[in-house]
């Protein structure tokens, strides 16, 4: 959305909040709407969690929610439409955008209502109606349910992207609270970027019909610029007659979990898209496959994943790798996997998981006390970012039981790395509603201590798992370097044995 003044943004936000409250109150007395939700298997608890409401039939019901129905902020927020027709006094008529619909509030990552989706009751059209684009709401960058799903995404370590609001709400009811949905539009690179801020694993679920396949292709294209060696992006295709809600109800949550685990990797989906319908036993078919693959390969970052996909493509077409690279205008010096792994150096890029671990430690400094000496040594040894981990851990431990985000941030701002920490603080406040809640906590809210403990518990588990994965990666890196040696000293042989044992143990603990 285009930038607007603070006063305008506040007026629009207040209007959306008031409308949300009105719709929620209307649901309590809407028998037909309540019965519809019950028929879909939703409980009152889930309806309350997502703030579901009801827009009654009628043209100007929102007059009851606002003292001035002609306030322009109602039009700008997309709640009221101005008609081309006029009344007897020549004044343009106004009417509510949403009528006789189940209402789904759309929240941003700070929990503010920025739009609505409405599902019609009965046979009206359109079946689903979204708020229009407004200064608060842009469909190409927002995801339904992300605010509600964030804790579950962290706990389960993946996000499930589905096609509609009802899928999100129904899956939360059925035991999959880590689902989100795009808002009646194709998945965009901004959506993907926002998802990857939360987790390294994104799984898209699409209906198996032709429309679902087209949506999956657009999602693939949105993902390609963000595909990394340390990220997992998969595509789940359900039978044509099912959506996630109906599949879970017919076959059970365990069966759906198995489908999620077997979802198609991005690499395989890209390959399938490029060769689909091509006669690969003929030169023309192979040439067409290369032609279709070219923009997809070029959209990928120059990393090991792109190299592996190009090797898969070369094997499938039975042509040399260099031919695939040349016809795709991809530099083989970049794309070909190096025969020798580069030594770790200060030029090594900081991974997303390392950045997320540092943010977690800054957000919840008390979890530093849960780290043992070996784990702290792992963090300190990380190139480029190890110094920051060491500084945060030292200050967090010095603050003791009183360590909290506000106190730690004040200390870190005075550090020689203060500018870097300021960027981390902005990311936390922009993208994490949990820390926002901690900063803006209401002293009269008796649930604050309990919510703090729950957030710290999850943060502690996340950090422990992240450090274990870092140790595992370092162990594998050292084993790879040892394996390239032609001879070994007795000390190196002993180290090799010890590292293999450690890798096996850590692999088991990580569930790899």
C-alpha positions in Angstrom: 0.0 0.0 0.0 1.1 3.6 -0.7 2.4 5.4 2.4 -0.3 7.4 4.2 -0.2 9.8 7.1 -0.3 8.4 10.6 -3.7 10.1 11.3 -5.2 8.5 8.1 -3.8 5.1 9.0 -5.1 5.4 12.5 -8.6 6.3 11.3 -8.7 3.4 8.9 -7.4 1.0 11.5 -10.0 2.2 14.0 -12.7 1.7 11.4 -11.6 -1.9 10.7 -11.5 -2.7 14.4 -15.0 -1.3 15.0 -16.3 -3.2 12.0 -14.7 -6.4 13.3 -16.3 -6.0 16.7 -19.7 -5.4 15.1 -19.5 -8.5 12.9 -18.4 -10.6 15.8 -21.4 -9.5 17.9 -23.8 -10.1 15.0 -22.6 -13.7 14.7 -23.9 -14.5 18.2 -27.5 -14.1 17.1 -27.1 -15.4 13.5 -28.6 -18.9 13.8 -28.0 -19.7 10.1 -24.4 -18.6 10.2 -23.7 -20.5 13.5 -25.2 -23.6 12.0 -23.1 -23.3 8.9 -19.9 -23.1 11.0 -21.1 -26.1 13.1 -21.7 -28.1 10.0 -18.2 -27.4 8.9 -17.0 -28.8 12.2 -15.9 -25.6 13.8 -16.1 -25.0 17.5 -16.8 -21.7 19.2 -13.2 -21.7 20.4 -11.8 -21.7 16.9 -14.3 -19.1 15.7 -13.2 -16.8 18.6 -9.5 -17.4 17.9 -9.9 -16.3 14.3 -12.4 -13.6 15.2 -15.1 -14.9 12.8 -18.2 -12.7 12.5 -21.3 -12.3 10.4 -22.5 -9.4 8.1 -26.3 -9.5 8.2 -28.5 -9.1 5.1 -29.3 -5.4 4.5 -27.8 -2.4 2.8 -26.7 -0.2 5.7 -26.2 -2.3 8.8 -22.9 -0.6 9.6 -24.8 2.5 10.5 -25.3 0.8 13.8 -21.5 0.5 14.3 -20.4 4.0 13.4 -21.7 7.4 14.6 -21.2 8.9 11.1 -22.0 6.4 8.3 -20.9 9.1 5.8 -17.3 9.2 7.2 -15.0 8.9 4.2 -12.7 6.5 6.2 -15.4 3.9 5.8 -15.2 4.1 2.0 -11.4 4.3 2.0 -11.2 1.2 4.3 -13.4 -0.7 1.8 -16.3 -1.2 4.2 -18.8 1.0 2.4 -19.4 1.5 -1.3 -20.6 4.9 -2.8 -23.2 4.3 -5.5 -23.5 6.2 -8.7 -27.2 6.7 -7.9 -28.3 9.6 -5.7 -31.2 10.2 -3.3 -33.9 12.9 -3.5 -31.4 15.5 -2.3 -28.9 14.6 -4.9 -26.5 12.9 -2.4 -24.8 9.8 -3.6 -26.2 6.7 -1.9 -24.0 4.4 0.2 -24.3 0.8 1.1 -22.3 -1.9 3.0 -19.8 -3.9 0.9 -20.4 -7.1 2.9 -24.0 -8.5 3.3 -25.2 -11.9 4.4 -21.7 -13.3 4.7 -19.5 -15.1 7.2 -16.7 -12.7 7.9 -13.0 -13.6 8.2 -10.9 -10.7 9.6 -7.5 -10.5 7.9 -4.7 -9.4 10.2 -1.2 -8.2 9.6 1.8 -9.5 11.5 1.1 -7.1 14.3 -2.4 -8.5 14.8 -4.2 -5.4 13.4 -7.3 -6.0 11.3 -6.5 -4.7 7.8 -9.2 -6.3 5.7 -12.0 -8.9 5.5 -12.9 -11.9 3.5 -16.6 -12.8 3.3 -18.1 -16.2 2.5 -21.7 -15.9 1.2 -24.4 -17.9 2.9 -26.8 -19.2 0.2 -26.4 -19.1 -3.5 -25.2 -15.5 -4.0 -22.2 -14.5 -6.0 -19.3 -14.1 -5.6 -18.9 -17.0 -3.2 -15.9 -15.3 -1.6 -15.5 -11.5 -1.5 -12.4 -9.8 -0.3 -11.8 -6.2 0.9 -10.5 -4.0 -2.0 -6.9 -2.7 -2.1 -6.6 0.0 0.5 -3.8 2.0 2.2 -3.8 -0.8 4.8 -4.4 -3.9 2.7 -2.5 -5.3 -0.3 -3.5 -8.8 -1.3 -0.2 -9.5 -2.9 1.7 -9.2 0.3 -0.6 -10.4 3.0 -1.4 -14.0 4.1 -4.6 -15.1 5.9 -3.9 -16.7 9.3 -0.2 -15.9 9.5 -0.7 -13.9 12.7 -2.6 -16.8 14.3 -0.3 -19.5 13.0 3.1 -18.0 14.0 3.7 -19.9 17.2 2.6 -23.2 15.6 4.9 -22.6 12.6 7.8 -22.3 15.0 6.9 -25.4 17.0 6.3 -27.6 13.9 9.1 -26.1 11.9 7.1 -25.7 8.7 4.3 -23.7 7.2 1.4 -25.2 5.2 0.1 -22.8 2.5 -3.5 -23.6 1.4 -6.0 -22.0 -1.0 -8.7 -20.5 1.2 -9.8 -19.1 4.5 -12.0 -22.1 5.3 -9.1 -24.5 4.7 -7.0 -22.5 7.2 -9.7 -22.4 9.9 -10.8 -26.0 9.4 -7.2 -27.3 9.5 -6.6 -25.4 12.8 -9.7 -27.2 14.1 -8.4 -30.5 12.9 -4.9 -30.3 14.4 -2.9 -28.3 11.8 -2.7 -24.8 13.3 0.4 -23.9 11.1 -1.7 -23.3 7.9 -2.0 -20.0 6.1 -3.6 -18.9 2.8 -3.2 -16.4 0.0 -6.1 -14.0 -0.4 -7.8 -14.9 -3.6 -4.6 -14.1 -5.6 -1.7 -16.0 -6.9 1.3 -16.5 -4.6 3.8 -13.7 -5.0 7.6 -13.5 -4.2 6.6 -11.1 -1.3 4.4 -13.9 0.1 7.3 -16.4 -0.1 9.8 -13.9 1.4 7.3 -13.3 4.3 6.9 -17.1 4.9 10.7 -17.7 4.8 11.1 -15.2 7.6 9.2 -17.7 9.8 10.7 -21.0 8.8 13.0 -22.7 6.3 10.3 -25.2 5.2 7.3 -24.1 3.1 4.8 -26.7 1.9 2.2 -25.6 -0.6 -1.1 -27.6 -0.8 -3.2 -27.4 -3.9 -6.3 -29.2 -5.2 -5.4 -31.8 -7.8 -7.6 -30.2 -10.6 -6.3 -28.0 -13.4 -6.9 -24.8 -11.5 -4.8 -26.2 -8.6 -2.0 -27.1 -11.0 -2.0 -23.6 -12.5 -1.9 -22.1 -9.0 1.0 -24.4 -8.2 2.9 -23.3 -11.2 2.5 -19.6 -10.2 3.7 -20.5 -6.7 6.7 -22.3 -8.2 7.7 -19.2 -10.1 7.3 -17.0 -7.0 9.6 -19.4 -5.0 12.4 -19.7 -7.5 14.3 -16.5 -6.6 14.2 -17.5 -2.9 15.1 -21.1 -3.3 18.3 -21.7 -1.3 20.5 -24.6 -0.3 19.3 -24.4 3.3 15.6 -24.1 2.4 12.9 -26.7 1.7 10.0 -25.9 -0.6 7.5 -28.7 -1.5 4.3 -29.0 -3.4 1.4 -31.2 -2.2 -1.3 -32.3 -4.7 -4.4 -33.8 -3.3 -6.9 -35.9 -5.3 -9.0 -33.7 -7.6 -12.1 -34.3 -5.5 -10.5 -33.2 -2.2 -9.3 -30.0 -0.5 -7.3 -30.3 2.8 -10.4 -30.0 4.9 -12.3 -32.8 3.2 -9.2 -35.0 3.0 -8.5 -34.9 6.7 -12.2 -35.5 7.5 -12.3 -38.6 5.2 -8.9 -40.1 5.8 -7.8 -38.6 9.1 -5.0 -36.3 10.3 -2.3 -39.0 10.2 -3.0 -39.7 6.5 -2.8 -36.0 5.7 0.5 -35.7 7.7 1.8 -38.6 5.5 0.8 -36.6 2.4 2.6 -33.6 3.7 5.8 -35.6 4.3 5.6 -37.1 0.8 5.0 -33.7 -0.9 7.0 -33.1 -4.1 10.3 -31.2 -3.8 10.6 -28.0 -5.7 13.4 -29.6 -7.9 11.1 -32.4 -9.0 8.1 -30.1 -9.7 10.3 -27.8 -11.8 11.6 -30.8 -13.8 8.1 -32.1 -14.3 6.8 -28.7 -15.5 9.6 -28.4 -18.0 9.2 -31.9 -19.6 5.5 -32.3 -19.3 4.0 -33.3 -22.7 7.3 -33.4 -24.5 8.5 -36.3 -26.6 11.9 -36.7 -25.0 12.9 -39.4 -27.4 12.9 -36.8 -30.2 15.2 -33.8 -30.8 12.3 -31.5 -31.0 10.8 -32.6 -27.7 14.2 -32.2 -25.9 14.7 -28.8 -27.5 11.2 -27.7 -26.3 11.9 -28.9 -22.8 15.1 -26.9 -22.7 13.3 -23.9 -24.0 10.6 -24.1 -21.3 13.2 -24.8 -18.6 15.4 -21.8 -19.4 13.5 -19.1 -17.6 13.0 -21.3 -14.6 16.7 -22.2 -14.3 17.6 -18.5 -14.8 15.3 -17.5 -12.0 17.1 -19.7 -9.5 20.0 -18.2 -7.4 23.4 -19.4 -8.5 23.8 -22.1 -5.8 24.2 -25.8 -5.3 20.5 -26.4 -5.7 20.4 -24.9 -9.2 23.4 -27.1 -10.1 21.7 -30.2 -8.8 18.5 -29.4 -10.8 20.5 -28.8 -13.9 22.2 -32.2 -13.4 18.8 -33.8 -13.0 17.6 -32.2 -16.2 20.7 -33.3 -18.1 20.2 -36.9 -16.9 16.5 -36.9 -17.8 17.2 -35.6 -21.3 20.3 -37.8 -21.6 22.4 -34.8 -22.7 25.7 -33.3 -21.3 25.4 -31.0 -18.3 27.4 -28.4 -20.2 24.7 -28.4 -23.0 22.0 -27.6 -20.5 24.1 -24.9 -18.9 25.0 -23.4 -22.3 21.5 -23.4 -23.8 20.1 -21.9 -20.5 22.8 -19.2 -20.5 23.9 -20.3 -17.0 27.6 -20.0 -16.2 28.9 -23.5 -15.5 31.6 -22.0 -13.3 28.8 -21.0 -11.0 26.4 -23.8 -11.5 28.7 -26.8 -11.5 29.0 -28.1 -7.9 32.6 -27.6 -6.8 34.8 -30.7 -6.6 36.3 -29.5 -3.4 34.3 -27.8 -0.7 35.6 -24.3 0.0 37.2 -23.7 3.3 35.1 -21.9 5.9 36.1 -18.3 5.9 34.9 -14.9 7.0 33.4 -14.5 3.5 30.9 -17.3 4.3 27.3 -16.0 4.2 25.3 -16.0 7.4 22.4 -18.5 7.0 18.8 -17.7 7.6 18.7 -20.2 10.5 21.6 -18.5 12.2 19.9 -15.1 11.8 16.7 -16.5 13.3 18.6 -18.1 16.2 20.2 -14.7 17.0 16.8 -13.0 16.9 15.4 -15.6 19.2 18.2 -15.1 21.7 17.7 -11.3 21.6 13.9 -11.6 21.9 14.1 -14.0 24.8 17.4 -13.5 26.6 16.6 -15.7 29.6 17.0 -18.7 27.4 20.7 -18.0 27.3 20.9 -19.6 30.7 19.8 -22.9 29.2 22.8 -23.1 26.9 25.8 -25.3 28.1 29.5 -24.5 27.4 29.6 -26.7 24.3 26.5 -25.0 22.7 27.9 -21.5 23.5 31.2 -22.5 21.9 29.3 -23.6 18.8 27.7 -20.2 18.5 30.9 -18.3 19.2 32.7 -20.2 16.5 30.3 -19.2 13.7 32.0 -17.0 11.1 30.8 -13.4 10.9 27.9 -13.8 13.4 29.8 -15.6 16.2 30.9 -12.3 17.8 27.3 -11.1 18.0 26.2 -14.4 19.6 29.0 -14.2 22.2 28.1 -10.6 23.0 24.3 -11.3 23.4 25.0 -14.4 25.6 27.4 -12.5 27.8 25.0 -9.6 28.4 22.0 -11.8 28.8 23.7 -13.9 31.4 24.9 -10.8 33.2 21.3 -9.6 33.5 20.3 -12.9 35.1 16.7 -13.7 35.9 15.8 -10.0 35.1 16.9 -10.4 31.5 14.2 -9.3 29.1 14.1 -7.7 25.6 13.8 -4.1 26.7 16.8 -4.2 29.1 19.0 -6.2 26.7 18.2 -4.0 23.8 19.3 -0.9 25.8 22.6 -2.6 26.6 23.2 -3.8 23.0 22.6 -0.3 21.6 25.8 0.9 23.3 27.9 -1.8 21.7 30.3 -1.2 18.9 27.9 -3.4 16.9 25.0 -1.1 17.8 23.9 -0.5 14.2 23.7 -4.2 13.5 21.6 -4.7 16.6 19.2 -1.8 15.6 18.5 -3.7 12.4 17.7 -6.8 14.4 15.4 -4.8 16.7 13.5 -3.5 13.7 13.1 -6.9 12.2 11.8 -8.2 15.6 9.3 -5.4 16.0 8.2 -5.5 12.4 7.7 -9.2 12.1 7.1 -10.7 15.6 3.9 -10.0 17.4 5.1 -11.9 20.4 7.8 -9.4 21.2 5.4 -6.6 20.4 3.1 -8.0 23.0 6.0 -8.2 25.5 6.9 -4.5 24.8 3.4 -3.2 25.0 2.2 -5.5 27.7 -0.8 -4.4 29.8 0.2 -4.5 33.5 -3.4 -5.3 34.3 -3.3 -8.3 32.0 -3.0 -11.3 34.3 -2.1 -13.6 31.4 1.2 -11.8 30.6 3.4 -13.9 32.8 1.9 -17.2 31.5 2.3 -16.1 27.9 5.8 -15.0 28.5 6.7 -18.4 30.0 5.1 -20.2 27.0 6.9 -18.0 24.5 10.2 -18.6 26.3 9.6 -22.3 26.4 9.1 -22.4 22.6 12.1 -20.1 22.1 14.3 -22.3 24.2 13.3 -25.4 22.3 13.9 -23.6 19.0 17.3 -22.4 20.0 18.4 -25.9 21.3 17.3 -27.4 18.0 19.1 -24.7 16.0 22.4 -25.1 17.8 22.2 -28.9 17.5 21.7 -28.4 13.7 24.7 -26.0 13.6 26.9 -28.6 15.4 25.7 -31.3 13.0 26.5 -29.2 10.0 30.0 -28.4 11.4 30.5 -32.1 12.1 29.6 -33.0 8.5 31.8 -30.2 7.1 34.8 -31.5 9.1 34.1 -35.1 8.0 33.9 -34.1 4.3 37.3 -32.4 4.6 38.8 -35.4 6.3 37.4 -37.7 3.7 39.2 -35.9 0.9 42.6 -36.7 2.5 44.5 -39.7 1.1 46.4 -40.4 4.4 45.6 -40.0 8.0 47.6 -39.5 11.2 46.6 -41.7 14.2 45.0 -38.5 15.7 42.9 -37.9 12.6 41.7 -41.5 12.5 40.6 -41.2 16.1 38.9 -37.9 15.3 37.2 -39.5 12.2 35.8 -42.3 14.4 34.6 -39.8 17.1 33.0 -37.5 14.5 31.1 -40.4 12.9 29.7 -41.4 16.2 28.7 -37.8 16.9 27.1 -37.4 13.5 25.0 -40.5 14.0 23.8 -39.4 17.4 23.0 -35.9 16.3 21.2 -37.2 13.1 19.0 -39.4 15.4 18.2 -36.5 17.7 17.4 -34.2 14.8 15.1 -36.8 13.3 17.0 -36.7 9.9 
